[in-house]
Amino acid sequence: MAISLVIFSSLVICSALSLGNGLSLSYYSKKCPNVDNIVANLVKEAFGKDKTVPAALLRMHFHDCFIRGCDASVLLDTAGSSKVEKSGPPNLSLHAFYVIDNAKKAVEAACPGVVSCADILAVAARDSVVLSGGPTWDVPKGRKDGRTSHASETRKLPAPTFNLSQLQQSFAQRGLNLRDLVALSGGHTLGFSHCSSFQNRIHNFNTSNDIDPSINPSFAASLKTVCPAHNKVKNAGSNMDTSATTFDNTYYKLMLQGKSLFSSDQSLLTAPSTRKLVQKFAGSQEAFNEAFVKSMIKMSSITGGHEVRKNCRRVN
């Protein structure tokens, strides 16, 4: 698959994974053959105006897939008194929903009632990686959109305070292994985190230490300047790594230096198997790209929807 308006030196990786779940690389070849280009153009347009869009769309896709499968339930707006996933605490900082709205509108104009919002989000996530200088891949399609979304279910999302055992359990429940865990965690190479997600590491860590002993002391000191103990600045925080708009392996290199933001990220060094993978990806961008693509295809193949929405924010 080629994105016609995007030219990058991205690594193209062909996955040998079986697709399963009724997904296919040729699902829209007859009914909507230009869907990839339509979505890519809209994501590129948004990226030109806001460099945070790729991180936002990639995170949105992760958060969608980890609740009820990749069914676009994260896109639904509240209807009535029941709060939807968007309203759950982990999702309050999600943004760039308008990009999916615009892509859906354009796709509907070309192919009415054919392409699901879940597929559009999966394609947009891939395009976000490509626009950030990362690898590209063919996105299997055929997902359906879900009709259910509950804020309470966002508790299922892996938290930034999780230890390795908790992370492993969370991923295993979705059919993902430790290699997938380490590779997909590399998505943290893009984006920004608010203080609340790593405050536990730099203030009152435990009864013996104010700061998490596994964090680089100078890095912790720099974080404390932007996130003081009684921080009152709503949007205070830090970039996920030093190249937060570029998809690269800096995240892993910093982790080995004790400079990752989340406890969950640093926990990847607490077992020999995951530490070995972190070291591998830190030493090879190519190895990281290949693993990330395989794990993304695997994760985005977790399906669970039932319809093709006409409007991504509402069930039919």
N, C-alpha and C positions, 0 to 999 in steps of 0.2 A: 504494500500500500504506500502510495506517495502522497504527501500533503503538497498540493500544487503551489501554494503561495508561501511555503516555508522552505528555505534552503539552509540546512545546517550540516555540519560534519558529524551528525549523530550516527551512532552505531545502530545498524539495522540487524535485529536478531530474529531468527526464525525459530519458533518454539516447537519442540517435538511432543509437547504435552497433549494428551487426549483432551478434547474439549468437554465432552459430557454435557448433561443437563439440557440437551437440545440446542446448544449454541453452535453456530457455524460461521466460518469466515465469509461465506457467500450468501448469508441469510437475506440480504437486501439487494443482491446483485441484479434482480429483475424488477423489483418493486420500488427500490430507491437507491440506484447505483451511485449517486453522488453524495450520499449522506456524510461520508468522511470529510470530503472537501468543504461541504456546507458548514459543518461544525468547526473544522479547523480554521476557516476564515473568520468566524465569529469569535473564537477564542483568541486568535491573533489580533483582531481589532481591539478586544478588551485589554489584552496584554500591552498593546501600544499606548494605552491610556493609564494603565495601572499595573505596575510590575509585581504587585502582590497577588494578582489573579491566579497564576499557576499554582502557588502554594495553597490557595484557598480551594481551588477545584480538586486538587489531589487529596487534600484532607477531607473534603466533602464526600468524595468517592469512598475513602476508607471508612468514614463514619456511617455511610449508607450500608456498605456491605457487611459490617460487623453487627448490625442489629437484626434484620430479618432477611439477610442476603441482599444482593445488589438489585433492589427493587424500587429505587427512587422514593422510598418512604420518607427519606430525610428532606425531600423537596415539598412535602405537603404542608399547607397552611392550616392553622387551627380552624375547625368548623364546629361551632357550638361551644360547649363548656369543656370538652376534652382537649387537653394540651397535647401537641404533637412533638415529634422528635426535635424539631427546631427549638422548642422551648426548654429542652432538657439542659441542665447546667453545662455539660461538656460541649454542647452545640451552640451556646449563646454567642460565641465568637465566630461562628461560621459566617462567611459572607460571599459575595459574587454570585448569588442565586440568579441575578439578572442575566448573567451570561448564558445560563441554561435556558432561561425564559426566551431570550433572543434566538438562541440556536433552535429551540423547539418551534418557535414561530416561523423561522426560515425553512425548517425541514417540513413543517406542515404545509407551507405554501407550495413546496415541490412535490411532496408525497403525503397527502392527507390521510391521517388515521393509520399510518403504517409503522412508523418508528417509535419505539418506547422512549420515555424519559430516562429510564435506567440505562439504555444503550447510549443515549446522547451523553449522559454523565460519564460513562465508561470511556467513550471516545474523547471527551473533553479532558479527562484526567490524563490520557495518553498524550494528547496534544500539549498539555501543560508541561509535561516532562520534556517533550521535544523542544518547545519554545525556550525552555530553560537550559538547553544545551545537552540534554540527556538522550538516551536511546529511543528509538521508535520501534513499534511492533504492530502487527496486524491484530486488531481487536475482534475476537469472536463476538457474534451478535445473536440476538434472539431472546434477550431478557424481556420479561414482562413487568409491568408496574404494579406495585402493591396497593392495597386498599386500606391498609391499617398502619397507623403511626401513633405511638404513645411516648410521651416525654419520659415516663418512668422506666422505659426500656433502655434509655441511654446509660443506665447503670451497667449495662453489659459491655460498654466500651472499656478497653484496657486503660487504666489510669496512669498518669505520669509518675505516680508514687509506687507503682507495682514493683515487686521484686521478680526475679527470674522465674520462680516457681509459678507465681500468679500469671505472668505473661505466657508461659508455656501452656498453662491450662486454658487460658482464654483463646489462644491460637488453635490449640488442639481441638477445642469444641467446634471449630469452624473448618476442620480438616487440614489445618496448616501446621507444619513442623518447625523445628528450631531453625532450620536454614531459612524458611520463609520469614520467621520472626526477625532474624538478623537482617535479611535483605530488605524487607518492607520497612523496618525501622529506619533504613537509609532515606526514606522519604522525608525525614526530619532535616535533611540537607537544605530544604526549602522552608522559608517562612519565619515566623515571629512567635514568641510565647509571652503571655502576660505573667507578671510576677507570681500570681497565685499558683501557677503550675510547678514552680520550683522553690517557692518560699520556704518549704520544709527543710531544704538542704542548707540554707544560709542563715537561718535564725532558729534557735532552740531545737537543734536537731535531735538531741536526746539529753538525758540527765548528766552525761559526762562531757558532751561536746556541743558547743553552740553551732559549729559548722560541720557538715558531713565530712568525715576524714578522707573520703574517697575523692573529694573535689580539690582541684588545684587551688592552693591558698590565695594566690594573686588573682585568679579568676573569680573566686568567691568574693574577694574584696571589691572587685569591679562591679559584681552583681549587686552587692550591698549598697553601692552608691546610687543605683537606679531603683533598687527595691529595698528601701529601709524597713525596719521592723514594723512600723506603723504606717505603711505606705497608704496615701490617700489619693494618689494620681491614678485615675481609672485605667488609662491605657499604658501605664508604665510596664516595661518588660525588656526583653532582649531578643535579638535575632537568634535563630536556632544554631547557626554557625557563622563563620566570618565571610562566607560567600552565599548569603541567604537567598539570592535570586538566581543562583547557578546550580544546576543539578550535577554534583560532583561527589567525590569521596572524602571531602574535608571533614564531614561529620564523624567518620570513623577515625581519622587521624587525630582529631581533637579529643575524642573519647579516650584514646590511648594516653593522652596527656592530662586526663582528669578534667577536661573542659567541656563536658556535655552538660546540658541544662537539667535534664530530668533524672530522677533516681532510676526510672525504668531503663533509660539508655545506659547509664553507668552499670546497671545490673548485668548487662550483656557480657561483662568482663569477669563475672563471678563463677563461671563454669568453664572448664577447659575447652569444651566443644564450641561454645558460642564465642569465647575469646579468640579461638583459632580463626573463626570466620571473620570476626572484626579485623583481626590482623591481616587476613587475606584481602579483604575489601579495602583496607587502608593502603595496602601496597599495590593494588591494581584496580584502576578505574574500569578496565575491561571486565574483570571478574565480577565486580559489583554490578555493572550494567547488565551482564548476562543473567546473574542471579535475580536481580530486581525484576527484569522482564518476565522470567519464568514464574516468579511468585506473584506478580501482578495479574498475569493471565489466570493463574490458579485461584487467587482470591476473588477476582472479578467474575469468576464462573460459578460463584455461590449464588444460586438463583432462588426466587420465592414468590414472584408476582403473578398476577392473573389477567391483566388487561393492558391495553395501550391507551394511556391517558390522552385526552385532547388538550388539556391544560395541565402542566406539570405540578401546579399548586393545588389541584382539586381532583378527586376521583370522578369518574364518569357518572 
